[in-house]
Amino acid sequence: MRGAEWGQRALGAALGFACIAFGLTDAARAQDVACSELPNPIYLQVGDTQEPLMKSLGRALADSSVNPMTIVYVTSGSCTNIEALYTDTKITKNPFYVPSSAADAGWSPKDPSPTCTIPEGGHLIDVANSALFVSACNPEMPPAGIKLFQGPVQGYSFVVPEASLQKSITAEQGYFVFGFGNSGMAEPWTDEAFMDIRTVTKSTLLSMAAAIGVPAEKWRGQRFDKSGDVLSALTASTNPEKSIGILGVELYDQHRDQVNVLAYRAYGQRYAYYPDSTSTAFDKRNVRDGHYVPWSPTVWLTKVDGDGKPLDARAAYMIDLILGLHTDPVADFEAIDIVTDVGLVPDCAMRVTRSVEGGELSLYEPVEPCGCYYESRVTQATPAGCVPCGAQTPCAAGVCRHDFCEAR
């Protein structure tokens, strides 16, 4: 019976993707644009959880009047991306790119990206992305001439279909569900046909594996290559109560009408917590202050010179934007808003940190805190205890940054 049910779920997922495919814009179907002829292209290989960032940041960069460039990208697992840059593996399949408003006024970051034609023989990657600590994929030091830049934080989560009655999960339950599958006896998740996970090169699986202490290769369940495949399997489930999956929190935020996040109680904790302060908030407060444990930094890798500076000026500029650093020239858009709006947490809004995947948390003070501004952005209100400031209203204490008096 489980085989029949799984077949129905796979068919439902396939039909869902067919609908998406038929909804592609004309620009997304066209492949007659040469990547090399796009304005100032920069080539990236990123995790699929970072595609919303590529689209939104790419649109802003393509429309920039001070330093325009075109983001050209492919998606793959974090471990694959790291290895590709380490070994000079070229992009050989036709990648996606983000068009400017002038090139395609009707396109938006919610649409599929168009593709361009890669030159014969492929093209080297300018920037690679890992959505978790690189050491979780490769514990060795990076090769000489490659530098890792730690960026915004990505939350990860256990999710269930909207129709499920389940509200929370403990690390111990996760250990038995995904470590033992059908024989785990952690009700109601006792059927591997309804446990939707990722492949072993993906950050979502590796980060959650570190959280519950089950090696990624030992996880039980149905393995999917993309986050969207997990989402489709969950929403097409014929048994919502037995269904459970793993997703990046930023993807969950976009599909809260289809799946629910489970509050998570880590080992040693007394209570379970959502990534946000409540089940309906978007403030990532529990990620930021350490109550919610499953999260990883995004890491951006590129080739550098002997002083550790990126060899490619476009790579340097884009990485600085993502990391929230000062850029030259100053961008004509707020990169921190783009990072925040796609569901990532800027480093400047974090209050805790860690040094290895799933490692212990410690208190953290960013060099230039932006906690007040971040919360104002995600809540659309002035956070309690935060003081607005400006040219006519200087701070009595702290530093005026992004229109709020921050700690320093």
One Martini backbone bead per residue (centre of mass of N, CA, C, O) as a GRO file, in nm:
protein
  408
    1MET     BB    1   0.056   0.063  -0.020
    2ARG     BB    2   0.295   0.260   0.000
    3GLY     BB    3   0.369   0.249  -0.301
    4ALA     BB    4   0.104   0.373  -0.405
    5GLU     BB    5   0.119   0.633  -0.245
    6TRP     BB    6   0.391   0.727  -0.359
    7GLY     BB    7   0.297   0.743  -0.652
    8GLN     BB    8   0.088   0.968  -0.601
    9ARG     BB    9   0.289   1.177  -0.495
   10ALA     BB   10   0.473   1.189  -0.745
   11LEU     BB   11   0.252   1.273  -0.941
   12GLY     BB   12   0.173   1.535  -0.799
   13ALA     BB   13   0.451   1.666  -0.821
   14ALA     BB   14   0.476   1.653  -1.129
   15LEU     BB   15   0.224   1.825  -1.191
   16GLY     BB   16   0.323   2.074  -1.044
   17PHE     BB   17   0.574   2.119  -1.228
   18ALA     BB   18   0.420   2.141  -1.491
   19CYS     BB   19   0.273   2.400  -1.419
   20ILE     BB   20   0.522   2.568  -1.385
   21ALA     BB   21   0.638   2.529  -1.668
   22PHE     BB   22   0.380   2.650  -1.820
   23GLY     BB   23   0.439   2.938  -1.658
   24LEU     BB   24   0.648   3.039  -1.827
   25THR     BB   25   0.814   3.270  -1.962
   26ASP     BB   26   0.950   3.369  -2.248
   27ALA     BB   27   1.227   3.431  -2.123
   28ALA     BB   28   1.263   3.148  -1.982
   29ARG     BB   29   1.260   2.985  -2.264
   30ALA     BB   30   1.490   3.133  -2.357
   31GLN     BB   31   1.833   3.042  -2.527
   32ASP     BB   32   1.964   3.297  -2.722
   33VAL     BB   33   2.144   3.409  -2.497
   34ALA     BB   34   2.451   3.516  -2.440
   35CYS     BB   35   2.630   3.534  -2.161
   36SER     BB   36   2.873   3.715  -2.271
   37GLU     BB   37   2.652   3.954  -2.365
   38LEU     BB   38   2.604   4.038  -2.101
   39PRO     BB   39   2.609   4.272  -1.861
   40ASN     BB   40   2.851   4.220  -1.662
   41PRO     BB   41   2.921   3.922  -1.582
   42ILE     BB   42   2.847   3.691  -1.308
   43TYR     BB   43   2.956   3.374  -1.178
   44LEU     BB   44   2.745   3.125  -1.015
   45GLN     BB   45   2.736   2.877  -0.739
   46VAL     BB   46   2.437   2.769  -0.573
   47GLY     BB   47   2.207   2.725  -0.358
   48ASP     BB   48   1.863   2.692  -0.370
   49THR     BB   49   1.817   2.881  -0.116
   50GLN     BB   50   1.964   3.135  -0.287
   51GLU     BB   51   1.778   3.223  -0.525
   52PRO     BB   52   1.621   3.467  -0.413
   53LEU     BB   53   1.877   3.639  -0.385
   54MET     BB   54   1.966   3.637  -0.679
   55LYS     BB   55   1.714   3.778  -0.791
   56SER     BB   56   1.703   4.039  -0.618
   57LEU     BB   57   1.997   4.128  -0.647
   58GLY     BB   58   2.012   4.108  -0.956
   59ARG     BB   59   1.808   4.330  -1.019
   60ALA     BB   60   1.954   4.561  -0.874
   61LEU     BB   61   2.219   4.536  -1.039
   62ALA     BB   62   2.098   4.563  -1.326
   63ASP     BB   63   1.968   4.862  -1.236
   64SER     BB   64   2.217   4.997  -1.182
   65SER     BB   65   2.393   5.323  -1.201
   66VAL     BB   66   2.694   5.250  -1.064
   67ASN     BB   67   2.711   4.896  -1.081
   68PRO     BB   68   2.648   4.710  -1.324
   69MET     BB   69   2.517   4.366  -1.331
   70THR     BB   70   2.513   4.007  -1.410
   71ILE     BB   71   2.354   3.736  -1.286
   72VAL     BB   72   2.503   3.412  -1.316
   73TYR     BB   73   2.340   3.085  -1.254
   74VAL     BB   74   2.368   2.794  -1.047
   75THR     BB   75   2.240   2.498  -0.892
   76SER     BB   76   2.345   2.331  -0.584
   77GLY     BB   77   2.518   2.178  -0.366
   78SER     BB   78   2.733   2.285  -0.137
   79CYS     BB   79   2.956   2.070  -0.180
   80THR     BB   80   2.967   2.104  -0.487
   81ASN     BB   81   3.040   2.404  -0.494
   82ILE     BB   82   3.307   2.391  -0.348
   83GLU     BB   83   3.449   2.187  -0.540
   84ALA     BB   84   3.426   2.358  -0.796
   85LEU     BB   85   3.622   2.583  -0.701
   86TYR     BB   86   3.866   2.408  -0.613
   87THR     BB   87   3.869   2.258  -0.929
   88ASP     BB   88   3.769   2.430  -1.175
   89THR     BB   89   3.473   2.392  -1.236
   90LYS     BB   90   3.258   2.425  -1.491
   91ILE     BB   91   3.011   2.576  -1.656
   92THR     BB   92   2.804   2.379  -1.900
   93LYS     BB   93   2.529   2.470  -1.850
   94ASN     BB   94   2.261   2.649  -1.888
   95PRO     BB   95   2.208   2.930  -1.725
   96PHE     BB   96   2.103   3.165  -1.524
   97TYR     BB   97   1.944   3.494  -1.526
   98VAL     BB   98   1.922   3.850  -1.450
   99PRO     BB   99   1.720   4.087  -1.554
  100SER     BB  100   1.647   4.380  -1.650
  101SER     BB  101   1.405   4.613  -1.692
  102ALA     BB  102   1.483   4.676  -1.987
  103ALA     BB  103   1.480   4.371  -2.086
  104ASP     BB  104   1.239   4.286  -1.848
  105ALA     BB  105   0.966   4.431  -1.714
  106GLY     BB  106   0.784   4.164  -1.633
  107TRP     BB  107   0.989   4.074  -1.443
  108SER     BB  108   1.032   3.881  -1.136
  109PRO     BB  109   1.151   3.713  -0.854
  110LYS     BB  110   0.892   3.512  -0.881
  111ASP     BB  111   1.014   3.423  -1.134
  112PRO     BB  112   1.157   3.259  -1.359
  113SER     BB  113   1.457   3.230  -1.487
  114PRO     BB  114   1.640   3.289  -1.733
  115THR     BB  115   1.842   3.180  -2.004
  116CYS     BB  116   2.174   3.108  -2.115
  117THR     BB  117   2.446   3.070  -2.331
  118ILE     BB  118   2.706   2.877  -2.307
  119PRO     BB  119   3.007   2.833  -2.383
  120GLU     BB  120   3.221   2.647  -2.526
  121GLY     BB  121   3.356   2.475  -2.238
  122GLY     BB  122   3.261   2.696  -2.061
  123HIS     BB  123   3.266   2.845  -1.716
  124LEU     BB  124   3.393   2.991  -1.468
  125ILE     BB  125   3.379   3.054  -1.130
  126ASP     BB  126   3.353   3.334  -0.919
  127VAL     BB  127   3.118   3.220  -0.720
  128ALA     BB  128   3.060   3.041  -0.424
  129ASN     BB  129   2.813   2.845  -0.231
  130SER     BB  130   2.738   2.802   0.120
  131ALA     BB  131   2.472   2.698   0.362
  132LEU     BB  132   2.735   2.630   0.533
  133PHE     BB  133   2.985   2.505   0.674
  134VAL     BB  134   3.252   2.394   0.503
  135SER     BB  135   3.348   2.169   0.709
  136ALA     BB  136   3.094   1.981   0.656
  137CYS     BB  137   3.227   1.897   0.371
  138ASN     BB  138   3.538   2.021   0.423
  139PRO     BB  139   3.793   2.003   0.666
  140GLU     BB  140   3.982   2.138   0.496
  141MET     BB  141   4.170   2.359   0.382
  142PRO     BB  142   4.175   2.580   0.164
  143PRO     BB  143   4.304   2.662  -0.103
  144ALA     BB  144   4.517   2.847  -0.238
  145GLY     BB  145   4.341   3.145  -0.325
  146ILE     BB  146   4.100   3.086  -0.118
  147LYS     BB  147   3.805   3.245   0.022
  148LEU     BB  148   3.605   3.287   0.315
  149PHE     BB  149   3.272   3.434   0.348
  150GLN     BB  150   3.073   3.529   0.608
  151GLY     BB  151   2.725   3.545   0.624
  152PRO     BB  152   2.423   3.509   0.637
  153VAL     BB  153   2.161   3.358   0.801
  154GLN     BB  154   2.030   3.016   0.798
  155GLY     BB  155   1.744   2.854   0.845
  156TYR     BB  156   1.611   2.545   0.984
  157SER     BB  157   1.349   2.279   0.932
  158PHE     BB  158   1.063   2.132   1.048
  159VAL     BB  159   0.795   2.002   0.844
  160VAL     BB  160   0.439   2.021   0.773
  161PRO     BB  161   0.147   1.991   0.677
  162GLU     BB  162  -0.128   2.182   0.715
  163ALA     BB  163  -0.311   1.925   0.814
  164SER     BB  164  -0.145   1.891   1.047
  165LEU     BB  165  -0.133   1.856   1.417
  166GLN     BB  166   0.154   1.923   1.446
  167LYS     BB  167   0.389   2.143   1.654
  168SER     BB  168   0.635   1.949   1.750
  169ILE     BB  169   0.994   1.879   1.821
  170THR     BB  170   1.254   1.675   1.912
  171ALA     BB  171   1.566   1.562   1.896
  172GLU     BB  172   1.491   1.274   1.980
  173GLN     BB  173   1.278   1.229   1.769
  174GLY     BB  174   1.454   1.287   1.522
  175TYR     BB  175   1.649   1.053   1.571
  176PHE     BB  176   1.428   0.823   1.534
  177VAL     BB  177   1.300   0.902   1.270
  178PHE     BB  178   1.582   0.941   1.087
  179GLY     BB  179   1.751   0.689   1.209
  180PHE     BB  180   1.495   0.449   1.191
  181GLY     BB  181   1.215   0.502   1.095
  182ASN     BB  182   0.994   0.250   1.102
  183SER     BB  183   1.150   0.168   1.395
  184GLY     BB  184   1.134   0.437   1.582
  185MET     BB  185   0.848   0.500   1.735
  186ALA     BB  186   0.775   0.814   1.643
  187GLU     BB  187   0.502   0.947   1.679
  188PRO     BB  188   0.366   0.965   1.351
  189TRP     BB  189   0.675   0.903   1.230
  190THR     BB  190   0.667   0.566   1.072
  191ASP     BB  191   0.703   0.648   0.751
  192GLU     BB  192   0.929   0.674   0.493
  193ALA     BB  193   0.724   0.767   0.261
  194PHE     BB  194   0.676   1.050   0.461
  195MET     BB  195   0.992   1.124   0.444
  196ASP     BB  196   1.139   1.441   0.356
  197ILE     BB  197   1.450   1.481   0.199
  198ARG     BB  198   1.789   1.511   0.129
  199THR     BB  199   2.083   1.516   0.002
  200VAL     BB  200   2.426   1.492   0.110
  201THR     BB  201   2.504   1.792  -0.028
  202LYS     BB  202   2.296   1.938   0.151
  203SER     BB  203   2.241   2.179   0.385
  204THR     BB  204   1.978   2.089   0.514
  205LEU     BB  205   2.076   1.809   0.602
  206LEU     BB  206   2.347   1.878   0.744
  207SER     BB  207   2.228   2.067   0.959
  208MET     BB  208   2.015   1.868   1.080
  209ALA     BB  209   2.216   1.645   1.145
  210ALA     BB  210   2.373   1.811   1.358
  211ALA     BB  211   2.129   1.862   1.550
  212ILE     BB  212   2.053   1.531   1.597
  213GLY     BB  213   2.300   1.316   1.535
  214VAL     BB  214   2.263   1.227   1.223
  215PRO     BB  215   2.401   1.116   0.969
  216ALA     BB  216   2.329   1.192   0.649
  217GLU     BB  217   2.367   0.890   0.530
  218LYS     BB  218   2.148   0.770   0.761
  219TRP     BB  219   1.900   0.875   0.660
  220ARG     BB  220   1.558   0.849   0.652
  221GLY     BB  221   1.394   0.845   0.336
  222GLN     BB  222   1.307   1.072   0.088
  223ARG     BB  223   1.515   1.181  -0.168
  224PHE     BB  224   1.588   1.520  -0.262
  225ASP     BB  225   1.733   1.767  -0.461
  226LYS     BB  226   1.502   1.978  -0.390
  227SER     BB  227   1.310   2.184  -0.209
  228GLY     BB  228   1.062   2.183  -0.400
  229ASP     BB  229   1.022   1.873  -0.377
  230VAL     BB  230   0.950   1.865  -0.081
  231LEU     BB  231   0.708   2.052  -0.092
  232SER     BB  232   0.543   1.883  -0.295
  233ALA     BB  233   0.527   1.623  -0.125
  234LEU     BB  234   0.378   1.747   0.115
  235THR     BB  235   0.127   1.871  -0.041
  236ALA     BB  236   0.066   1.565  -0.178
  237SER     BB  237  -0.014   1.418   0.059
  238THR     BB  238  -0.211   1.128   0.182
  239ASN     BB  239  -0.059   1.169   0.490
  240PRO     BB  240  -0.015   1.428   0.689
  241GLU     BB  241   0.040   1.304   0.978
  242LYS     BB  242   0.306   1.135   0.867
  243SER     BB  243   0.434   1.395   0.766
  244ILE     BB  244   0.783   1.495   0.692
  245GLY     BB  245   1.028   1.768   0.675
  246ILE     BB  246   1.288   1.971   0.513
  247LEU     BB  247   1.369   2.328   0.550
  248GLY     BB  248   1.415   2.630   0.476
  249VAL     BB  249   1.290   2.906   0.624
  250GLU     BB  250   1.261   3.086   0.369
  251LEU     BB  251   1.067   2.885   0.227
  252TYR     BB  252   0.852   2.865   0.439
  253ASP     BB  253   0.770   3.168   0.437
  254GLN     BB  254   0.649   3.137   0.133
  255HIS     BB  255   0.462   2.857   0.251
  256ARG     BB  256   0.248   2.887   0.501
  257ASP     BB  257  -0.015   2.772   0.342
  258GLN     BB  258   0.120   2.460   0.319
  259VAL     BB  259   0.313   2.479   0.574
  260ASN     BB  260   0.452   2.376   0.893
  261VAL     BB  261   0.630   2.460   1.159
  262LEU     BB  262   0.833   2.317   1.403
  263ALA     BB  263   0.891   2.317   1.705
  264TYR     BB  264   1.220   2.318   1.871
  265ARG     BB  265   1.396   2.080   2.082
  266ALA     BB  266   1.688   2.069   2.206
  267TYR     BB  267   1.943   1.957   2.349
  268GLY     BB  268   1.892   2.066   2.688
  269GLN     BB  269   1.615   2.164   2.658
  270ARG     BB  270   1.282   2.259   2.785
  271TYR     BB  271   1.197   2.395   2.510
  272ALA     BB  272   1.018   2.491   2.235
  273TYR     BB  273   1.104   2.655   1.917
  274TYR     BB  274   1.078   2.896   1.704
  275PRO     BB  275   1.237   3.098   1.487
  276ASP     BB  276   1.029   3.274   1.598
  277SER     BB  277   0.850   3.421   1.850
  278THR     BB  278   0.623   3.306   1.665
  279SER     BB  279   0.421   3.140   1.435
  280THR     BB  280   0.357   3.443   1.283
  281ALA     BB  281   0.626   3.548   1.268
  282PHE     BB  282   0.943   3.723   1.111
  283ASP     BB  283   1.200   3.788   1.328
  284LYS     BB  284   1.411   3.563   1.419
  285ARG     BB  285   1.467   3.573   1.732
  286ASN     BB  286   1.553   3.271   1.802
  287VAL     BB  287   1.795   3.273   1.618
  288ARG     BB  288   1.945   3.536   1.723
  289ASP     BB  289   1.945   3.431   2.052
  290GLY     BB  290   1.951   3.084   2.061
  291HIS     BB  291   1.683   2.916   2.090
  292TYR     BB  292   1.726   2.849   1.791
  293VAL     BB  293   1.948   2.611   1.648
  294PRO     BB  294   1.885   2.560   1.334
  295TRP     BB  295   2.176   2.697   1.191
  296SER     BB  296   2.349   2.886   0.926
  297PRO     BB  297   2.587   3.006   0.740
  298THR     BB  298   2.668   3.182   0.480
  299VAL     BB  299   2.905   3.106   0.214
  300TRP     BB  300   3.164   3.287   0.032
  301LEU     BB  301   3.352   3.202  -0.261
  302THR     BB  302   3.687   3.307  -0.368
  303LYS     BB  303   3.936   3.444  -0.540
  304VAL     BB  304   4.267   3.548  -0.426
  305ASP     BB  305   4.513   3.723  -0.317
  306GLY     BB  306   4.782   3.771  -0.100
  307ASP     BB  307   4.570   3.976   0.071
  308GLY     BB  308   4.263   3.855   0.039
  309LYS     BB  309   4.164   3.969  -0.234
  310PRO     BB  310   3.964   3.975  -0.476
  311LEU     BB  311   4.020   3.935  -0.816
  312ASP     BB  312   3.722   4.010  -0.859
  313ALA     BB  313   3.540   4.296  -0.854
  314ARG     BB  314   3.254   4.179  -0.864
  315ALA     BB  315   3.283   3.982  -0.629
  316ALA     BB  316   3.354   4.189  -0.413
  317TYR     BB  317   3.096   4.359  -0.434
  318MET     BB  318   2.882   4.137  -0.384
  319ILE     BB  319   2.986   4.035  -0.112
  320ASP     BB  320   2.966   4.304   0.039
  321LEU     BB  321   2.661   4.325   0.013
  322ILE     BB  322   2.584   4.060   0.161
  323LEU     BB  323   2.762   4.141   0.429
  324GLY     BB  324   2.727   4.463   0.483
  325LEU     BB  325   2.939   4.630   0.346
  326HIS     BB  326   3.132   4.858   0.226
  327THR     BB  327   3.114   5.035  -0.086
  328ASP     BB  328   3.297   5.075  -0.413
  329PRO     BB  329   3.054   5.194  -0.488
  330VAL     BB  330   2.774   5.312  -0.377
  331ALA     BB  331   2.482   5.190  -0.359
  332ASP     BB  332   2.136   5.233  -0.501
  333PHE     BB  333   2.080   5.022  -0.265
  334GLU     BB  334   1.952   4.801  -0.008
  335ALA     BB  335   2.094   4.510   0.076
  336ILE     BB  336   1.969   4.448   0.357
  337ASP     BB  337   1.679   4.428   0.250
  338ILE     BB  338   1.718   4.186   0.066
  339VAL     BB  339   1.820   3.985   0.275
  340THR     BB  340   1.570   4.008   0.461
  341ASP     BB  341   1.331   3.953   0.249
  342VAL     BB  342   1.445   3.640   0.194
  343GLY     BB  343   1.509   3.529   0.514
  344LEU     BB  344   1.762   3.645   0.613
  345VAL     BB  345   2.032   3.706   0.852
  346PRO     BB  346   2.211   3.945   0.938
  347ASP     BB  347   2.492   3.971   1.117
  348CYS     BB  348   2.404   4.249   1.262
  349ALA     BB  349   2.141   4.079   1.405
  350MET     BB  350   2.316   3.907   1.577
  351ARG     BB  351   2.378   3.738   1.920
  352VAL     BB  352   2.502   3.479   1.795
  353THR     BB  353   2.746   3.206   1.770
  354ARG     BB  354   2.954   2.989   1.559
  355SER     BB  355   3.217   2.752   1.423
  356VAL     BB  356   3.030   2.498   1.381
  357GLU     BB  357   2.834   2.256   1.292
  358GLY     BB  358   2.624   2.240   1.567
  359GLY     BB  359   2.749   2.413   1.766
  360GLU     BB  360   2.813   2.601   2.008
  361LEU     BB  361   2.696   2.881   2.164
  362SER     BB  362   2.768   3.236   2.151
  363LEU     BB  363   2.816   3.541   2.218
  364TYR     BB  364   2.736   3.841   2.011
  365GLU     BB  365   2.908   4.135   1.861
  366PRO     BB  366   2.871   4.339   1.634
  367VAL     BB  367   3.031   4.594   1.487
  368GLU     BB  368   2.740   4.680   1.332
  369PRO     BB  369   2.457   4.708   1.451
  370CYS     BB  370   2.089   4.610   1.332
  371GLY     BB  371   1.841   4.517   1.506
  372CYS     BB  372   1.632   4.746   1.481
  373TYR     BB  373   1.611   4.754   1.176
  374TYR     BB  374   1.537   4.465   1.125
  375GLU     BB  375   1.271   4.462   1.292
  376SER     BB  376   1.135   4.692   1.134
  377ARG     BB  377   1.128   4.539   0.865
  378VAL     BB  378   0.967   4.268   0.959
  379THR     BB  379   0.727   4.442   1.127
  380GLN     BB  380   0.657   4.742   1.053
  381ALA     BB  381   0.796   4.854   1.328
  382THR     BB  382   0.878   4.985   1.627
  383PRO     BB  383   1.074   4.863   1.845
  384ALA     BB  384   1.119   4.784   2.149
  385GLY     BB  385   1.372   5.008   2.267
  386CYS     BB  386   1.380   5.178   2.006
  387VAL     BB  387   1.555   5.461   1.850
  388PRO     BB  388   1.505   5.700   1.653
  389CYS     BB  389   1.690   5.864   1.379
  390GLY     BB  390   1.880   6.164   1.262
  391ALA     BB  391   1.982   6.467   1.160
  392GLN     BB  392   1.759   6.599   1.376
  393THR     BB  393   1.794   6.311   1.563
  394PRO     BB  394   2.009   6.238   1.768
  395CYS     BB  395   2.191   6.041   1.971
  396ALA     BB  396   2.235   5.997   2.313
  397ALA     BB  397   2.300   5.692   2.238
  398GLY     BB  398   2.511   5.574   2.036
  399VAL     BB  399   2.439   5.486   1.691
  400CYS     BB  400   2.343   5.602   1.384
  401ARG     BB  401   2.168   5.334   1.212
  402HIS     BB  402   1.931   5.307   0.999
  403ASP     BB  403   1.748   5.509   1.187
  404PHE     BB  404   1.902   5.390   1.450
  405CYS     BB  405   1.990   5.336   1.780
  406GLU     BB  406   2.276   5.183   1.840
  407ALA     BB  407   2.515   5.061   2.043
  408ARG     BB  408   2.772   5.156   1.809
   0.00000   0.00000   0.00000
